[in-house]
Amino acid sequence: MKALIHGQSTLEAQGTLDSGSSDLQVLMRVVEQCRSLEIRDACLQLTYLVNALMLAAQMNRYGSFKHLGISILMI
Amino acid sequence: MRVTQKPKYTIFTELRVYVERCHPEIPDASTIFSRRTLDRYFMDGMSIAALCGAGSFYILILLACSRARTEIRKIDGTMINRLAKIIRFPTSIFHLTTKGFLTDYYLDTPERRLVKGDIIPAIAHMCQLYPLLLKVILPSTTLDELFPEESDKLAIQEVEWGNIQLTDHILDQIIY
């Protein structure tokens, strides 16, 4: 729903929601917007999962943060 | 008389001190790296490692696409272990009888059917369509830290996510 609202407001701001554009075109653009937001969200989730995995691995491996890499700073 | 108790020196204290000393650009490290937050990261990491160890690294993609992070966080460690067991052995469980024989019981429950019918085919499909290498998630610096004694680090980086035996070995090294 957020993606739909955001997509529509973006299109309105761009002036693409004029009378000339058909409903299908508008729908297609909103779908594209939703898709990109979904992918971005999934990428963020994947980054978090990988970084949490690396952090846990390093904590288990050493029990100390002297050798800890940068992954904690990326979470 | 009120006595203020000195906080325990733990690994989280060590991390805070480490970040304050080595990364002064991070403001307010004590808040960001509070014990509770780090505990949550650690629990999440171990849950993910258990699920990856049960299945494959492709589980990461499934979790990310299904936005299962919050759901995973709600599950405690025992349930994660049970979930990992279902993913690893979806058709049967091994049971040691009173006479010392190892028998397996065939189980057919909805969650096991889900693993057999959806998750395993999805991962097999991804293995074929999107072959990924370990270097995608294991950069060389992390690899140096995790496997200081392994000589063939380049070969580890070139392991495919679909290679269950090798990824299981690497995850064992990571977890234990």
gemmi code that builds the backbone of each chain (N, CA, C; Angstrom):
import gemmi

chains = {
    "A": [
        ("MET", (0.834, -1.207, 0.000), (0.000, 0.000, 0.000), (0.869, 1.258, 0.000)),
        ("LYS", (1.944, 1.189, 0.801), (2.870, 2.326, 0.850), (3.466, 2.564, -0.537)),
        ("ALA", (3.818, 1.430, -1.179), (4.419, 1.535, -2.505), (3.435, 2.143, -3.489)),
        ("LEU", (2.162, 1.756, -3.366), (1.145, 2.289, -4.274), (0.990, 3.788, -4.094)),
        ("ILE", (0.896, 4.196, -2.815), (0.720, 5.634, -2.533), (1.929, 6.418, -3.006)),
        ("HIS", (3.122, 5.844, -2.660), (4.360, 6.518, -3.045), (4.456, 6.613, -4.570)),
        ("GLY", (4.108, 5.491, -5.222), (4.180, 5.443, -6.686), (3.254, 6.468, -7.318)),
        ("GLN", (2.043, 6.539, -6.785), (1.074, 7.478, -7.353), (1.505, 8.927, -7.137)),
        ("SER", (2.000, 9.193, -5.908), (2.415, 10.576, -5.631), (3.615, 10.963, -6.502)),
        ("THR", (4.505, 9.979, -6.738), (5.660, 10.273, -7.589), (5.204, 10.591, -9.008)),
        ("LEU", (4.250, 9.797, -9.475), (3.755, 10.021, -10.834), (3.050, 11.371, -10.951)),
        ("GLU", (2.319, 11.723, -9.888), (1.639, 13.014, -9.900), (2.652, 14.153, -9.910)),
        ("ALA", (3.715, 13.961, -9.130), (4.755, 14.989, -9.081), (5.450, 15.132, -10.434)),
        ("GLN", (5.577, 13.994, -11.123), (6.242, 14.040, -12.424), (5.304, 14.565, -13.510)),
        ("GLY", (4.039, 14.701, -13.177), (3.083, 15.199, -14.155), (2.669, 14.174, -15.180)),
        ("THR", (2.846, 12.904, -14.853), (2.507, 11.858, -15.817), (1.067, 11.379, -15.677)),
        ("LEU", (0.388, 11.877, -14.663), (-0.994, 11.454, -14.480), (-1.959, 12.436, -15.126)),
        ("ASP", (-1.655, 12.828, -16.323), (-2.563, 13.755, -17.005), (-3.678, 12.972, -17.709)),
        ("SER", (-4.537, 13.679, -18.348), (-5.701, 13.016, -18.943), (-5.308, 12.131, -20.129)),
        ("GLY", (-4.166, 12.404, -20.724), (-3.779, 11.641, -21.905), (-3.336, 10.216, -21.623)),
        ("SER", (-2.808, 9.981, -20.430), (-2.287, 8.638, -20.145), (-3.432, 7.715, -19.747)),
        ("SER", (-3.385, 6.509, -20.291), (-4.454, 5.556, -20.003), (-4.245, 4.916, -18.641)),
        ("ASP", (-5.291, 4.256, -18.167), (-5.213, 3.603, -16.862), (-4.158, 2.515, -16.860)),
        ("LEU", (-4.038, 1.829, -17.996), (-3.073, 0.737, -18.073), (-1.647, 1.235, -17.903)),
        ("GLN", (-1.363, 2.373, -18.539), (-0.007, 2.944, -18.412), (0.293, 3.307, -16.965)),
        ("VAL", (-0.702, 3.928, -16.347), (-0.511, 4.327, -14.939), (-0.274, 3.095, -14.080)),
        ("LEU", (-1.088, 2.075, -14.337), (-0.962, 0.842, -13.564), (0.413, 0.207, -13.752)),
        ("MET", (0.875, 0.214, -15.009), (2.185, -0.380, -15.302), (3.295, 0.350, -14.536)),
        ("ARG", (3.175, 1.677, -14.502), (4.216, 2.452, -13.802), (4.172, 2.200, -12.293)),
        ("VAL", (2.960, 2.096, -11.784), (2.845, 1.813, -10.346), (3.429, 0.433, -10.045)),
        ("VAL", (3.167, -0.531, -10.941), (3.718, -1.873, -10.744), (5.241, -1.836, -10.756)),
        ("GLU", (5.805, -1.080, -11.697), (7.275, -0.953, -11.753), (7.820, -0.383, -10.447)),
        ("GLN", (7.105, 0.645, -9.964), (7.536, 1.285, -8.712), (7.503, 0.283, -7.557)),
        ("CYS", (6.389, -0.473, -7.500), (6.250, -1.473, -6.436), (7.371, -2.484, -6.517)),
        ("ARG", (7.662, -2.916, -7.766), (8.681, -3.946, -7.943), (10.042, -3.452, -7.457)),
        ("SER", (10.373, -2.222, -7.809), (11.679, -1.717, -7.407), (11.753, -1.572, -5.889)),
        ("LEU", (10.638, -1.162, -5.280), (10.633, -1.037, -3.822), (10.771, -2.403, -3.160)),
        ("GLU", (10.090, -3.385, -3.752), (10.187, -4.741, -3.187), (11.604, -5.259, -3.266)),
        ("ILE", (12.240, -5.023, -4.427), (13.614, -5.516, -4.589), (14.544, -4.826, -3.606)),
        ("ARG", (14.325, -3.519, -3.455), (15.177, -2.775, -2.521), (15.001, -3.308, -1.091)),
        ("ASP", (13.758, -3.559, -0.750), (13.471, -4.072, 0.589), (14.111, -5.450, 0.797)),
        ("ALA", (13.992, -6.300, -0.234), (14.589, -7.636, -0.130), (16.107, -7.549, -0.020)),
        ("CYS", (16.710, -6.601, -0.756), (18.169, -6.423, -0.678), (18.578, -6.004, 0.733)),
        ("LEU", (17.791, -5.090, 1.316), (18.103, -4.648, 2.682), (18.003, -5.815, 3.656)),
        ("GLN", (16.957, -6.615, 3.473), (16.780, -7.778, 4.357), (17.950, -8.745, 4.198)),
        ("LEU", (18.355, -8.971, 2.945), (19.455, -9.908, 2.683), (20.761, -9.392, 3.292)),
        ("THR", (20.992, -8.093, 3.172), (22.200, -7.502, 3.761), (22.211, -7.714, 5.268)),
        ("TYR", (21.059, -7.480, 5.883), (20.980, -7.670, 7.329), (21.262, -9.121, 7.696)),
        ("LEU", (20.640, -10.053, 6.958), (20.795, -11.475, 7.287), (22.259, -11.900, 7.166)),
        ("VAL", (22.905, -11.475, 6.073), (24.305, -11.869, 5.858), (25.196, -11.273, 6.936)),
        ("ASN", (24.965, -10.003, 7.269), (25.806, -9.364, 8.285), (25.595, -9.970, 9.665)),
        ("ALA", (24.335, -10.304, 9.981), (24.086, -10.955, 11.268), (24.765, -12.321, 11.314)),
        ("LEU", (24.725, -13.025, 10.193), (25.388, -14.334, 10.126), (26.891, -14.202, 10.336)),
        ("MET", (27.494, -13.209, 9.681), (28.944, -13.015, 9.815), (29.326, -12.600, 11.239)),
        ("LEU", (28.480, -11.732, 11.827), (28.762, -11.291, 13.201), (28.720, -12.475, 14.162)),
        ("ALA", (27.681, -13.294, 14.022), (27.554, -14.454, 14.902), (28.727, -15.408, 14.693)),
        ("ALA", (29.132, -15.563, 13.435), (30.257, -16.453, 13.130), (31.530, -15.955, 13.794)),
        ("GLN", (31.761, -14.654, 13.704), (32.982, -14.108, 14.285), (32.956, -14.170, 15.808)),
        ("MET", (31.776, -13.933, 16.385), (31.689, -14.015, 17.845), (31.921, -15.442, 18.315)),
        ("ASN", (31.365, -16.391, 17.558), (31.560, -17.785, 17.933), (32.992, -18.227, 17.756)),
        ("ARG", (33.604, -17.696, 16.725), (34.958, -18.142, 16.376), (35.974, -17.676, 17.417)),
        ("TYR", (35.846, -16.431, 17.807), (36.893, -15.851, 18.646), (36.467, -15.605, 20.089)),
        ("GLY", (35.204, -15.268, 20.292), (34.788, -14.862, 21.627), (35.432, -13.552, 22.014)),
        ("SER", (35.922, -12.840, 21.028), (36.597, -11.583, 21.291), (36.446, -10.714, 20.048)),
        ("PHE", (36.478, -9.417, 20.243), (36.276, -8.548, 19.096), (37.573, -7.942, 18.588)),
        ("LYS", (38.675, -8.456, 19.084), (39.943, -7.886, 18.622), (40.138, -8.157, 17.136)),
        ("HIS", (39.648, -9.327, 16.708), (39.829, -9.702, 15.309), (38.582, -9.417, 14.488)),
        ("LEU", (37.657, -8.735, 15.098), (36.378, -8.552, 14.403), (36.534, -7.660, 13.181)),
        ("GLY", (35.868, -8.077, 12.110), (35.915, -7.294, 10.877), (34.959, -6.127, 10.935)),
        ("ILE", (34.569, -5.691, 9.779), (33.772, -4.478, 9.698), (32.282, -4.801, 9.710)),
        ("SER", (31.928, -6.084, 9.725), (30.532, -6.445, 9.492), (29.593, -5.858, 10.543)),
        ("ILE", (30.068, -5.712, 11.769), (29.197, -5.156, 12.806), (28.802, -3.725, 12.480)),
        ("LEU", (29.679, -3.025, 11.793), (29.400, -1.625, 11.484), (28.422, -1.488, 10.331)),
        ("MET", (28.167, -2.584, 9.647), (27.288, -2.515, 8.475), (25.862, -2.924, 8.799)),
        ("ILE", (25.630, -3.443, 9.993), (24.274, -3.899, 10.317), (23.327, -2.713, 10.408)),
    ],
    "B": [
        ("MET", (22.060, 2.037, 53.142), (23.012, 2.601, 52.188), (22.849, 1.938, 50.832)),
        ("ARG", (22.800, 2.766, 49.825), (22.587, 2.210, 48.485), (23.927, 1.960, 47.806)),
        ("VAL", (24.097, 0.759, 47.334), (25.353, 0.397, 46.669), (25.077, 0.251, 45.180)),
        ("THR", (25.816, 1.004, 44.381), (25.645, 0.862, 42.929), (26.518, -0.288, 42.434)),
        ("GLN", (25.884, -1.185, 41.722), (26.613, -2.352, 41.244), (27.354, -2.013, 39.955)),
        ("LYS", (28.595, -2.424, 39.909), (29.388, -2.180, 38.707), (28.919, -3.127, 37.603)),
        ("PRO", (28.669, -2.594, 36.394), (28.209, -3.499, 35.343), (29.260, -4.555, 34.998)),
        ("LYS", (28.758, -5.716, 34.664), (29.632, -6.839, 34.342), (30.419, -6.559, 33.069)),
        ("TYR", (31.672, -6.952, 33.045), (32.467, -6.802, 31.831), (32.218, -8.018, 30.948)),
        ("THR", (31.561, -7.784, 29.840), (31.233, -8.903, 28.947), (31.832, -8.640, 27.574)),
        ("ILE", (31.528, -9.549, 26.675), (32.008, -9.388, 25.296), (31.397, -8.142, 24.651)),
        ("PHE", (30.199, -7.769, 25.119), (29.542, -6.586, 24.568), (30.238, -5.315, 25.043)),
        ("THR", (30.698, -5.350, 26.288), (31.480, -4.206, 26.781), (32.745, -4.069, 25.944)),
        ("GLU", (33.335, -5.215, 25.649), (34.577, -5.202, 24.864), (34.343, -4.594, 23.483)),
        ("LEU", (33.186, -4.961, 22.896), (32.877, -4.433, 21.565), (32.687, -2.921, 21.624)),
        ("ARG", (31.991, -2.454, 22.658), (31.751, -1.008, 22.779), (33.075, -0.259, 22.906)),
        ("VAL", (33.945, -0.808, 23.749), (35.251, -0.172, 23.954), (36.051, -0.178, 22.655)),
        ("TYR", (35.968, -1.328, 21.950), (36.683, -1.469, 20.678), (36.200, -0.436, 19.663)),
        ("VAL", (34.875, -0.282, 19.579), (34.320, 0.662, 18.593), (34.654, 2.094, 18.985)),
        ("GLU", (34.575, 2.403, 20.285), (34.883, 3.773, 20.729), (36.344, 4.124, 20.441)),
        ("ARG", (37.204, 3.128, 20.577), (38.633, 3.378, 20.378), (39.006, 3.412, 18.896)),
        ("CYS", (38.520, 2.409, 18.155), (38.964, 2.264, 16.760), (38.082, 2.976, 15.752)),
        ("HIS", (36.844, 3.244, 16.115), (35.959, 3.923, 15.161), (35.305, 5.123, 15.833)),
        ("PRO", (36.094, 6.174, 16.063), (35.523, 7.352, 16.748), (34.477, 8.076, 15.910)),
        ("GLU", (34.418, 7.728, 14.617), (33.433, 8.418, 13.756), (32.003, 7.980, 14.066)),
        ("ILE", (31.853, 6.867, 14.783), (30.503, 6.404, 15.133), (30.066, 7.093, 16.422)),
        ("PRO", (29.002, 7.902, 16.336), (28.594, 8.625, 17.552), (27.813, 7.717, 18.499)),
        ("ASP", (28.020, 7.920, 19.759), (27.242, 7.248, 20.792), (27.242, 5.724, 20.640)),
        ("ALA", (28.421, 5.166, 20.690), (28.556, 3.715, 20.492), (27.852, 2.913, 21.578)),
        ("SER", (27.762, 3.516, 22.768), (27.149, 2.760, 23.870), (25.672, 2.497, 23.615)),
        ("THR", (25.006, 3.426, 22.915), (23.594, 3.213, 22.610), (23.438, 2.242, 21.447)),
        ("ILE", (24.238, 2.472, 20.425), (24.106, 1.623, 19.230), (24.464, 0.181, 19.568)),
        ("PHE", (25.550, 0.023, 20.308), (26.007, -1.323, 20.612), (25.625, -1.721, 22.037)),
        ("SER", (24.380, -1.512, 22.341), (23.933, -1.944, 23.660), (23.886, -3.462, 23.693)),
        ("ARG", (23.932, -3.994, 24.882), (23.945, -5.445, 25.036), (22.712, -6.087, 24.402)),
        ("ARG", (21.576, -5.430, 24.570), (20.328, -5.995, 24.055), (20.338, -6.074, 22.522)),
        ("THR", (20.814, -4.980, 21.914), (20.860, -4.956, 20.448), (21.792, -6.036, 19.924)),
        ("LEU", (22.961, -6.107, 20.519), (23.929, -7.099, 20.051), (23.454, -8.518, 20.304)),
        ("ASP", (22.778, -8.678, 21.413), (22.215, -9.988, 21.721), (21.230, -10.395, 20.624)),
        ("ARG", (20.451, -9.420, 20.189), (19.468, -9.687, 19.139), (20.174, -10.041, 17.829)),
        ("TYR", (21.224, -9.280, 17.478), (21.977, -9.581, 16.257), (22.559, -10.994, 16.334)),
        ("PHE", (23.105, -11.311, 17.495), (23.753, -12.612, 17.653), (22.726, -13.739, 17.522)),
        ("MET", (21.573, -13.550, 18.164), (20.522, -14.576, 18.071), (20.035, -14.728, 16.632)),
        ("ASP", (19.868, -13.594, 15.960), (19.446, -13.652, 14.554), (20.479, -14.408, 13.724)),
        ("GLY", (21.739, -14.068, 13.959), (22.818, -14.709, 13.192), (22.860, -16.203, 13.412)),
        ("MET", (22.683, -16.618, 14.656), (22.730, -18.053, 14.951), (21.511, -18.773, 14.371)),
        ("SER", (20.362, -18.119, 14.406), (19.163, -18.723, 13.800), (19.365, -18.910, 12.305)),
        ("ILE", (19.920, -17.876, 11.676), (20.140, -17.942, 10.227), (21.165, -19.032, 9.909)),
        ("ALA", (22.199, -19.105, 10.742), (23.225, -20.133, 10.514), (22.626, -21.530, 10.652)),
        ("ALA", (21.741, -21.702, 11.638), (21.108, -23.020, 11.813), (20.255, -23.378, 10.607)),
        ("LEU", (19.522, -22.393, 10.096), (18.658, -22.669, 8.937), (19.493, -22.910, 7.680)),
        ("CYS", (20.571, -22.138, 7.512), (21.448, -22.351, 6.354), (22.124, -23.713, 6.460)),
        ("GLY", (22.519, -24.080, 7.667), (23.174, -25.381, 7.858), (22.218, -26.531, 7.571)),
        ("ALA", (20.941, -26.303, 7.862), (19.959, -27.361, 7.593), (19.672, -27.475, 6.106)),
        ("GLY", (19.641, -26.347, 5.440), (19.324, -26.377, 4.015), (20.527, -25.978, 3.186)),
        ("SER", (20.511, -24.742, 2.760), (21.594, -24.249, 1.916), (21.652, -22.735, 2.099)),
        ("PHE", (22.668, -22.110, 1.531), (22.741, -20.648, 1.623), (21.591, -19.976, 0.877)),
        ("TYR", (20.937, -20.736, -0.008), (19.799, -20.167, -0.735), (18.628, -19.841, 0.205)),
        ("ILE", (18.651, -20.449, 1.397), (17.626, -20.112, 2.398), (17.657, -18.607, 2.697)),
        ("LEU", (18.854, -18.018, 2.626), (18.995, -16.572, 2.866), (18.114, -15.782, 1.916)),
        ("ILE", (18.118, -16.204, 0.653), (17.331, -15.482, -0.350), (15.838, -15.675, -0.083)),
        ("LEU", (15.468, -16.900, 0.282), (14.055, -17.149, 0.586), (13.605, -16.304, 1.779)),
        ("LEU", (14.461, -16.244, 2.802), (14.108, -15.454, 3.987), (13.996, -13.974, 3.649)),
        ("ALA", (14.930, -13.504, 2.825), (14.916, -12.078, 2.481), (13.690, -11.730, 1.655)),
        ("CYS", (13.366, -12.588, 0.688), (12.225, -12.274, -0.185), (10.899, -12.419, 0.552)),
        ("SER", (10.847, -13.304, 1.525), (9.580, -13.465, 2.250), (9.497, -12.549, 3.467)),
        ("ARG", (10.505, -11.696, 3.643), (10.559, -10.752, 4.782), (10.296, -11.462, 6.106)),
        ("ALA", (11.019, -12.561, 6.286), (10.750, -13.401, 7.455), (11.575, -12.992, 8.676)),
        ("ARG", (12.274, -11.864, 8.564), (13.177, -11.483, 9.660), (12.447, -11.335, 10.990)),
        ("THR", (11.330, -10.632, 10.972), (10.625, -10.413, 12.238), (10.023, -11.712, 12.771)),
        ("GLU", (9.563, -12.547, 11.848), (8.988, -13.829, 12.288), (10.070, -14.722, 12.897)),
        ("ILE", (11.243, -14.727, 12.253), (12.349, -15.542, 12.761), (12.747, -15.069, 14.160)),
        ("ARG", (12.695, -13.744, 14.339), (13.110, -13.174, 15.631), (12.180, -13.599, 16.758)),
        ("LYS", (10.909, -13.850, 16.393), (9.944, -14.230, 17.434), (10.128, -15.677, 17.882)),
        ("ILE", (10.795, -16.486, 17.056), (10.932, -17.915, 17.381), (12.142, -18.108, 18.287)),
        ("ASP", (11.988, -18.925, 19.316), (13.136, -19.136, 20.211), (14.055, -20.239, 19.651)),
        ("GLY", (15.173, -20.433, 20.348), (16.211, -21.330, 19.845), (15.759, -22.769, 19.653)),
        ("THR", (14.931, -23.253, 20.569), (14.473, -24.639, 20.474), (13.645, -24.842, 19.205)),
        ("MET", (12.771, -23.883, 18.947), (11.923, -24.008, 17.763), (12.739, -23.883, 16.477)),
        ("ILE", (13.768, -23.037, 16.526), (14.634, -22.914, 15.346), (15.303, -24.262, 15.067)),
        ("ASN", (15.731, -24.923, 16.132), (16.359, -26.236, 15.953), (15.378, -27.226, 15.355)),
        ("ARG", (14.138, -27.177, 15.819), (13.128, -28.095, 15.273), (12.854, -27.787, 13.808)),
        ("LEU", (12.816, -26.489, 13.522), (12.597, -26.074, 12.132), (13.752, -26.543, 11.239)),
        ("ALA", (14.965, -26.378, 11.760), (16.143, -26.811, 10.992), (16.104, -28.323, 10.765)),
        ("LYS", (15.645, -29.049, 11.767), (15.560, -30.499, 11.648), (14.540, -30.894, 10.581)),
        ("ILE", (13.435, -30.185, 10.557), (12.413, -30.490, 9.540), (12.957, -30.205, 8.144)),
        ("ILE", (13.718, -29.114, 8.021), (14.258, -28.779, 6.702), (15.303, -29.820, 6.282)),
        ("ARG", (16.100, -30.258, 7.240), (17.154, -31.222, 6.887), (16.595, -32.621, 6.638)),
        ("PHE", (15.658, -33.053, 7.448), (15.065, -34.392, 7.278), (13.551, -34.244, 7.095)),
        ("PRO", (13.115, -33.879, 5.901), (11.689, -33.600, 5.737), (10.803, -34.839, 5.706)),
        ("THR", (11.377, -36.010, 5.385), (10.491, -37.166, 5.221), (10.423, -38.044, 6.454)),
        ("SER", (11.495, -38.114, 7.218), (11.462, -39.061, 8.330), (12.337, -38.571, 9.477)),
        ("ILE", (12.139, -39.171, 10.631), (13.024, -38.885, 11.761), (13.638, -40.193, 12.231)),
        ("PHE", (14.863, -40.105, 12.719), (15.516, -41.294, 13.252), (15.228, -41.385, 14.750)),
        ("HIS", (15.003, -42.595, 15.184), (14.634, -42.781, 16.579), (15.375, -43.993, 17.118)),
        ("LEU", (16.008, -43.835, 18.260), (16.738, -44.945, 18.868), (15.769, -45.724, 19.752)),
        ("THR", (15.543, -47.001, 19.421), (14.578, -47.796, 20.187), (15.195, -48.247, 21.508)),
        ("THR", (14.351, -48.824, 22.356), (14.850, -49.281, 23.657), (15.835, -50.433, 23.511)),
        ("LYS", (15.730, -51.182, 22.385), (16.670, -52.286, 22.165), (17.945, -51.834, 21.458)),
        ("GLY", (18.059, -50.565, 21.235), (19.288, -50.044, 20.644), (19.285, -50.000, 19.132)),
        ("PHE", (18.157, -50.281, 18.488), (18.104, -50.213, 17.032), (17.744, -48.801, 16.590)),
        ("LEU", (18.323, -48.435, 15.478), (18.020, -47.121, 14.923), (16.952, -47.290, 13.842)),
        ("THR", (15.793, -46.797, 14.109), (14.724, -46.939, 13.120), (14.311, -45.555, 12.650)),
        ("ASP", (13.719, -45.531, 11.490), (13.222, -44.234, 11.023), (11.716, -44.294, 10.825)),
        ("TYR", (11.073, -43.258, 11.269), (9.617, -43.177, 11.143), (9.298, -42.225, 10.000)),
        ("TYR", (8.421, -42.684, 9.154), (8.007, -41.828, 8.054), (6.929, -40.875, 8.562)),
        ("LEU", (7.163, -39.609, 8.390), (6.208, -38.612, 8.863), (5.669, -37.802, 7.689)),
        ("ASP", (4.398, -37.548, 7.733), (3.809, -36.744, 6.677), (2.907, -35.684, 7.311)),
        ("THR", (3.510, -34.588, 7.656), (2.761, -33.490, 8.272), (2.734, -32.311, 7.298)),
        ("PRO", (1.840, -31.363, 7.502), (1.752, -30.236, 6.553), (3.068, -29.477, 6.377)),
        ("GLU", (3.789, -29.263, 7.494), (5.026, -28.488, 7.356), (6.096, -29.281, 6.603)),
        ("ARG", (6.089, -30.610, 6.791), (7.046, -31.439, 6.053), (6.683, -31.491, 4.572)),
        ("ARG", (5.380, -31.507, 4.306), (4.935, -31.480, 2.898), (5.344, -30.158, 2.241)),
        ("LEU", (5.279, -29.084, 3.023), (5.670, -27.766, 2.508), (7.160, -27.750, 2.133)),
        ("VAL", (7.975, -28.345, 3.010), (9.418, -28.395, 2.735), (9.680, -29.232, 1.488)),
        ("LYS", (9.025, -30.407, 1.432), (9.256, -31.311, 0.295), (8.719, -30.725, -1.005)),
        ("GLY", (7.536, -30.150, -0.912), (6.860, -29.728, -2.145), (7.248, -28.351, -2.640)),
        ("ASP", (7.659, -27.453, -1.726), (7.909, -26.070, -2.138), (9.360, -25.624, -1.938)),
        ("ILE", (9.858, -25.815, -0.709), (11.171, -25.219, -0.401), (12.296, -25.929, -1.147)),
        ("ILE", (12.303, -27.263, -1.087), (13.388, -27.998, -1.752), (13.351, -27.791, -3.278)),
        ("PRO", (12.184, -27.894, -3.929), (12.177, -27.606, -5.375), (12.598, -26.169, -5.695)),
        ("ALA", (12.212, -25.218, -4.826), (12.592, -23.815, -5.084), (14.105, -23.662, -5.026)),
        ("ILE", (14.725, -24.294, -4.034), (16.184, -24.185, -3.909), (16.871, -24.898, -5.078)),
        ("ALA", (16.342, -26.056, -5.455), (16.927, -26.784, -6.601), (16.818, -25.937, -7.870)),
        ("HIS", (15.702, -25.260, -8.023), (15.492, -24.404, -9.189), (16.481, -23.240, -9.190)),
        ("MET", (16.671, -22.636, -8.009), (17.606, -21.516, -7.919), (19.038, -21.968, -8.172)),
        ("CYS", (19.356, -23.192, -7.691), (20.711, -23.725, -7.930), (20.990, -23.807, -9.421)),
        ("GLN", (19.979, -24.217, -10.188), (20.175, -24.355, -11.630), (20.199, -23.003, -12.328)),
        ("LEU", (19.258, -22.146, -11.957), (19.128, -20.879, -12.686), (20.141, -19.828, -12.237)),
        ("TYR", (20.391, -19.775, -10.939), (21.272, -18.725, -10.401), (22.413, -19.334, -9.589)),
        ("PRO", (23.402, -19.901, -10.262), (24.532, -20.459, -9.499), (25.364, -19.336, -8.871)),
        ("LEU", (25.410, -19.317, -7.551), (26.145, -18.256, -6.840), (27.362, -18.859, -6.152)),
        ("LEU", (28.390, -18.054, -6.011), (29.608, -18.518, -5.357), (29.692, -17.944, -3.932)),
        ("LEU", (30.475, -18.623, -3.111), (30.583, -18.189, -1.704), (31.232, -16.820, -1.549)),
        ("LYS", (32.009, -16.422, -2.557), (32.674, -15.119, -2.423), (31.669, -13.965, -2.420)),
        ("VAL", (30.430, -14.261, -2.836), (29.397, -13.221, -2.793), (29.141, -12.792, -1.350)),
        ("ILE", (29.122, -13.782, -0.436), (28.854, -13.414, 0.961), (30.078, -13.553, 1.851)),
        ("LEU", (31.124, -14.203, 1.375), (32.336, -14.353, 2.186), (33.490, -13.610, 1.520)),
        ("PRO", (33.656, -12.336, 1.801), (34.796, -11.621, 1.231), (36.111, -12.136, 1.804)),
        ("SER", (37.194, -11.831, 1.114), (38.487, -12.430, 1.490), (38.903, -12.058, 2.912)),
        ("THR", (38.555, -10.827, 3.356), (38.947, -10.433, 4.716), (38.250, -11.302, 5.767)),
        ("THR", (36.945, -11.539, 5.540), (36.198, -12.388, 6.473), (36.733, -13.802, 6.432)),
        ("LEU", (37.068, -14.251, 5.220), (37.593, -15.610, 5.066), (38.909, -15.773, 5.818)),
        ("ASP", (39.759, -14.736, 5.764), (41.025, -14.788, 6.498), (40.788, -14.939, 7.993)),
        ("GLU", (39.735, -14.245, 8.474), (39.456, -14.312, 9.903), (38.868, -15.656, 10.301)),
        ("LEU", (37.988, -16.177, 9.430), (37.302, -17.422, 9.786), (38.169, -18.654, 9.580)),
        ("PHE", (39.003, -18.623, 8.569), (39.835, -19.792, 8.273), (41.313, -19.395, 8.230)),
        ("PRO", (41.891, -19.049, 9.362), (43.289, -18.602, 9.325), (44.260, -19.715, 8.941)),
        ("GLU", (43.857, -20.966, 9.231), (44.792, -22.061, 8.966), (44.585, -22.717, 7.600)),
        ("GLU", (43.454, -22.428, 6.964), (43.171, -23.069, 5.670), (44.065, -22.459, 4.591)),
        ("SER", (44.717, -23.329, 3.823), (45.636, -22.820, 2.806), (44.901, -22.472, 1.513)),
        ("ASP", (43.837, -23.210, 1.244), (43.179, -23.054, -0.042), (41.961, -22.141, 0.061)),
        ("LYS", (42.219, -20.888, 0.403), (41.089, -19.990, 0.616), (40.404, -19.602, -0.692)),
        ("LEU", (41.197, -19.526, -1.747), (40.610, -19.167, -3.041), (39.621, -20.230, -3.492)),
        ("ALA", (39.958, -21.495, -3.209), (39.054, -22.584, -3.597), (37.751, -22.505, -2.813)),
        ("ILE", (37.852, -22.105, -1.541), (36.635, -21.967, -0.725), (35.739, -20.880, -1.306)),
        ("GLN", (36.369, -19.800, -1.761), (35.570, -18.702, -2.326), (34.838, -19.114, -3.589)),
        ("GLU", (35.401, -20.091, -4.301), (34.796, -20.493, -5.567), (33.763, -21.605, -5.399)),
        ("VAL", (33.490, -21.999, -4.150), (32.485, -23.041, -3.922), (31.100, -22.486, -4.230)),
        ("GLU", (30.309, -23.295, -4.925), (28.954, -22.841, -5.244), (28.036, -23.061, -4.049)),
        ("TRP", (27.011, -22.220, -3.957), (26.045, -22.350, -2.851), (25.326, -23.685, -2.931)),
        ("GLY", (25.214, -24.227, -4.117), (24.483, -25.486, -4.291), (25.267, -26.704, -3.842)),
        ("ASN", (26.560, -26.549, -3.601), (27.386, -27.675, -3.160), (27.136, -27.908, -1.665)),
        ("ILE", (26.159, -28.773, -1.377), (25.683, -28.905, 0.000), (26.776, -29.422, 0.938)),
        ("GLN", (27.552, -30.409, 0.463), (28.562, -31.006, 1.348), (29.597, -29.972, 1.792)),
        ("LEU", (30.115, -29.227, 0.813), (31.162, -28.251, 1.154), (30.603, -27.073, 1.964)),
        ("THR", (29.414, -26.625, 1.595), (28.851, -25.497, 2.355), (28.517, -25.929, 3.787)),
        ("ASP", (28.097, -27.195, 3.935), (27.848, -27.692, 5.296), (29.146, -27.695, 6.108)),
        ("HIS", (30.242, -28.115, 5.460), (31.540, -28.123, 6.151), (31.936, -26.702, 6.569)),
        ("ILE", (31.722, -25.767, 5.665), (32.087, -24.373, 5.966), (31.193, -23.807, 7.069)),
        ("LEU", (29.904, -24.126, 7.006), (28.995, -23.639, 8.062), (29.332, -24.263, 9.412)),
        ("ASP", (29.754, -25.533, 9.381), (30.195, -26.149, 10.638), (31.384, -25.393, 11.214)),
        ("GLN", (32.304, -25.011, 10.328), (33.466, -24.236, 10.773), (33.027, -22.897, 11.352)),
        ("ILE", (32.020, -22.317, 10.715), (31.554, -20.996, 11.159), (30.841, -21.107, 12.510)),
        ("ILE", (29.961, -22.114, 12.628), (29.125, -22.182, 13.828), (29.905, -22.737, 15.020)),
        ("TYR", (30.620, -23.830, 14.783), (31.277, -24.487, 15.923), (32.733, -24.097, 16.018)),
    ],
}
model = gemmi.Model(1)
for chain_id, residues in chains.items():
    chain = gemmi.Chain(chain_id)
    for i, (resn, *xyz) in enumerate(residues, 1):
        res = gemmi.Residue()
        res.name, res.seqid = resn, gemmi.SeqId(i, " ")
        for name, pos in zip(("N", "CA", "C"), xyz):
            atom = gemmi.Atom()
            atom.name, atom.element = name, gemmi.Element(name[0])
            atom.pos, atom.b_iso = gemmi.Position(*pos), 0.0
            res.add_atom(atom)
        chain.add_residue(res)
    model.add_chain(chain)
structure = gemmi.Structure()
structure.add_model(model)
structure.setup_entities()
